[in-house]
Amino acid sequence: MSERAWRRRDEGGPEHVFFSPHPDDVALGAYASLLGVPRGVVPTLVTVFSQSCWEFELPVDPSRALQVSSLRMGEDRRFARAHGADLVHLGFRDTSLRSPPGGAPEPEEALAALATRLRLALEEVLACVSPEAVCYVPLGISSHVDHLLVRDAVRALRGDRGVVYYEDLPYSAHPPEDEIVDYAWALGLSPRCLDVTALWPAKLRGLSFYASQLEPLTLPAVEAHARRLGAGRGLCERVWTVAP
């Protein structure tokens, strides 16, 4: 399951566990939260869909899955090491391998079976952390099926206890602000903006670890969203939690 033996850590406060559908999702959407983990607590990154053949040339070539996955997992390892985080790769196949662009849609029965397997794997992960652990999951604003599977599995296993929802980037840069707010409110969530103005150079360095996964328009879109959230006063990331 993991690149290290999973161990429970009871010292230094509650665990902080970051669930990333793919390598780079936490760096894109939850970087401030990762850097904000209290001193003495080792964050854990859980990358769920770590097998991929996605490249920026279509059609994707499934025969390159091994090379692409190895490259992406290597980027993930270097990012985790540079940020003092433990890393777990769960090894699930992402949508590029299950239902490549331009191909037939993924059958509902296959998705339901995948959701069951994913929930069992995440249940194993959560069994190794305390009930007080803070769990970060994607908000799902993109409606990307991999993001929704991760979000819904953690939410089903944890309820609303200690779950923080980070915005899916670069997808969140595209819809109007009121559409994002309405979507999150429908889930019963309230926002909190985190100022990343001073952290922005560090965030760009963090994202540079995922060079193979960044399209030319990715960083401009991420910055545009951060400026929109900053409302002229700087740059922000936004997370959502259950409304009090």
C-alpha distance (Angstrom), angle and dihedral (degrees) to the residues before:
residue distance angle dihedral
M1 . . .
S2 3.78 . .
E3 3.77 143.5 .
R4 3.76 87.0 -122.9
A5 3.77 136.0 28.9
W6 3.80 106.1 -84.2
R7 3.74 110.6 -119.3
R8 3.78 132.6 -175.7
R9 3.79 112.5 -120.1
D10 3.79 113.2 -159.6
E11 3.80 96.9 166.9
G12 3.80 125.7 87.0
G13 3.81 98.3 28.7
P14 3.81 132.7 -67.5
E15 3.79 119.9 -23.5
H16 3.81 121.1 -102.7
V17 3.80 111.4 -143.7
F18 3.80 119.9 -172.9
F19 3.80 115.2 -159.2
S20 3.80 110.2 -155.6
P21 3.81 117.6 -174.9
H22 3.81 89.8 -155.6
P23 3.78 135.4 5.9
D24 3.84 107.5 -78.2
D25 3.84 99.7 27.9
V26 3.82 94.2 104.2
A27 3.80 92.3 44.7
L28 3.80 89.3 51.5
G29 3.79 101.1 43.5
A30 3.81 110.7 15.6
Y31 3.79 105.0 34.5
A32 3.81 95.7 121.5
S33 3.80 90.2 49.1
L34 3.80 90.6 50.9
L35 3.80 92.0 51.0
G36 3.80 89.4 44.8
V37 3.81 95.2 61.3
P38 3.83 106.1 124.5
R39 3.78 118.0 -97.9
G40 3.80 110.8 -94.5
V41 3.81 94.0 31.9
V42 3.81 116.5 102.9
P43 3.82 109.3 -145.5
T44 3.79 119.4 -138.2
L45 3.80 123.6 -142.4
V46 3.79 114.7 -155.3
T47 3.81 110.5 -166.0
V48 3.77 106.3 -166.4
F49 3.82 107.6 -176.6
S50 3.79 100.4 41.5
Q51 3.81 97.7 151.8
S52 3.80 113.8 82.6
C53 3.78 145.6 150.0
W54 3.80 94.6 -170.4
E55 3.80 114.8 137.3
F56 3.78 131.5 158.1
E57 3.79 93.4 -104.4
L58 3.79 119.5 81.9
P59 2.90 135.5 -106.6
V60 3.79 94.8 40.1
D61 3.78 115.8 -133.2
P62 3.84 113.1 -130.9
S63 3.80 89.6 -163.1
R64 3.81 87.4 71.5
A65 3.81 93.1 58.4
L66 3.78 94.2 107.5
Q67 3.81 94.4 50.5
V68 3.80 94.2 42.9
S69 3.81 93.8 45.6
S70 3.81 92.1 47.6
L71 3.81 90.9 50.7
R72 3.80 93.5 48.2
M73 3.78 94.5 45.8
G74 3.79 89.6 49.9
E75 3.80 90.1 53.3
D76 3.79 89.2 49.0
R77 3.81 92.2 50.9
R78 3.80 92.6 50.6
F79 3.81 91.6 48.5
A80 3.81 92.1 49.6
R81 3.81 92.4 47.1
A82 3.81 92.3 49.0
H83 3.81 90.8 51.5
G84 3.80 98.0 44.4
A85 3.80 93.4 -113.6
D86 3.77 132.3 141.3
L87 3.78 113.5 -125.6
V88 3.80 133.3 -145.4
H89 3.81 122.3 -174.1
L90 3.79 111.1 -163.7
G91 3.81 93.9 -169.1
F92 3.80 101.1 -135.9
R93 3.83 118.1 155.6
D94 3.80 114.1 -111.4
T95 3.79 126.7 -136.6
S96 3.82 93.6 -87.2
L97 3.80 88.1 67.1
R98 3.81 98.0 35.8
S99 3.79 99.2 43.0
P100 3.82 113.0 2.2
P101 3.84 118.4 -152.7
G102 3.78 110.5 -83.0
G103 3.79 92.9 21.1
A104 3.77 131.7 103.6
P105 3.81 116.5 -60.9
E106 3.77 116.8 -100.0
P107 3.83 109.8 -91.6
E108 3.80 115.0 -111.5
E109 3.80 91.2 -126.6
A110 3.80 90.8 55.3
L111 3.80 91.3 49.1
A112 3.80 91.5 49.7
A113 3.81 90.9 50.9
L114 3.80 90.4 47.9
A115 3.80 91.0 50.2
T116 3.81 89.8 54.0
R117 3.81 93.6 49.8
L118 3.79 91.1 45.5
R119 3.78 92.9 50.6
L120 3.82 90.7 51.6
A121 3.82 91.1 50.8
L122 3.79 92.9 48.4
E123 3.79 90.8 45.4
E124 3.81 87.0 58.5
V125 3.80 90.5 50.8
L126 3.80 93.4 48.4
A127 3.79 92.0 47.3
C128 3.80 87.0 65.9
V129 3.80 96.1 56.9
S130 3.77 131.2 65.1
P131 3.81 123.3 -97.0
E132 3.82 87.1 -111.9
A133 3.82 93.3 59.5
V134 3.81 116.1 127.0
C135 3.81 110.2 -127.7
Y136 3.80 121.9 -160.9
V137 3.81 117.7 -157.3
P138 3.82 134.7 168.5
L139 3.78 116.5 -90.9
G140 3.80 91.0 -135.2
I141 3.80 97.0 -131.0
S142 3.81 89.7 145.2
S143 3.82 92.8 55.9
H144 3.82 85.1 -135.7
V145 3.78 103.1 164.6
D146 3.82 93.7 -134.3
H147 3.82 91.0 53.0
L148 3.79 92.2 48.1
L149 3.80 92.5 48.7
V150 3.80 91.7 54.3
R151 3.80 94.6 43.6
D152 3.78 94.8 47.4
A153 3.81 94.3 45.6
V154 3.81 93.9 52.3
R155 3.79 91.6 43.2
A156 3.80 91.0 50.9
L157 3.80 91.4 49.6
R158 3.80 98.5 41.9
G159 3.77 104.7 25.8
D160 3.80 108.4 -153.5
R161 3.80 94.3 -40.2
G162 3.78 111.3 127.9
V163 3.81 95.2 -24.9
V164 3.81 118.5 146.3
Y165 3.81 119.6 -170.5
Y166 3.80 117.6 -147.9
E167 3.78 122.8 -162.3
D168 3.78 117.9 -101.1
L169 3.79 109.0 -117.9
P170 2.94 141.0 -125.0
Y171 3.83 85.2 10.5
S172 3.82 94.7 63.9
A173 3.79 90.0 60.9
H174 3.80 92.2 70.1
P175 3.83 110.9 54.6
P176 3.82 121.4 70.0
E177 3.78 115.2 -90.7
D178 3.80 94.2 -113.7
E179 3.81 90.0 55.1
I180 3.81 90.9 56.6
V181 3.80 92.0 46.4
D182 3.81 93.0 48.7
Y183 3.80 90.6 48.5
A184 3.81 92.9 51.6
W185 3.79 94.2 43.2
A186 3.81 89.2 53.2
L187 3.81 85.7 61.0
G188 3.82 90.1 51.5
L189 3.81 94.3 -108.3
S190 3.80 134.7 143.9
P191 3.83 125.3 -154.5
R192 3.80 133.1 -117.7
C193 3.79 120.7 -174.2
L194 3.81 119.3 -146.7
D195 3.80 116.9 -155.7
V196 3.81 109.0 -126.8
T197 3.80 97.8 168.8
A198 3.81 93.7 112.1
L199 3.82 91.0 37.2
W200 3.79 95.4 51.9
P201 3.84 97.1 98.8
A202 3.82 88.6 48.7
K203 3.81 90.7 49.6
L204 3.79 91.0 52.0
R205 3.80 89.9 50.7
G206 3.80 88.9 49.0
L207 3.79 91.5 51.8
S208 3.79 90.8 48.7
F209 3.81 87.9 71.6
Y210 3.82 86.8 69.5
A211 3.79 97.1 53.0
S212 3.81 94.2 142.3
Q213 3.79 91.0 57.9
L214 3.80 101.6 47.9
E215 3.78 118.5 94.2
P216 3.83 117.6 -154.8
L217 3.82 91.4 -101.7
T218 3.82 96.1 46.7
L219 3.80 100.4 86.0
P220 3.83 95.0 43.2
A221 3.82 89.3 51.1
V222 3.81 92.6 48.7
E223 3.80 91.2 49.4
A224 3.81 92.7 46.2
H225 3.81 90.1 54.6
A226 3.81 91.6 47.0
R227 3.82 89.7 52.3
R228 3.80 91.5 47.1
L229 3.79 89.7 54.2
G230 3.80 90.7 45.3
A231 3.81 89.9 57.0
G232 3.80 93.7 -149.8
R233 3.81 94.9 -46.0
G234 3.80 99.1 89.8
L235 3.79 138.1 -70.2
C236 3.81 126.8 -46.1
E237 3.76 144.1 -177.6
R238 3.79 117.6 -149.5
V239 3.77 130.4 -144.1
W240 3.78 129.4 -176.5
T241 3.79 131.7 -144.4
V242 3.78 135.2 176.4
A243 3.78 110.5 -70.2
P244 3.84 112.9 -106.5
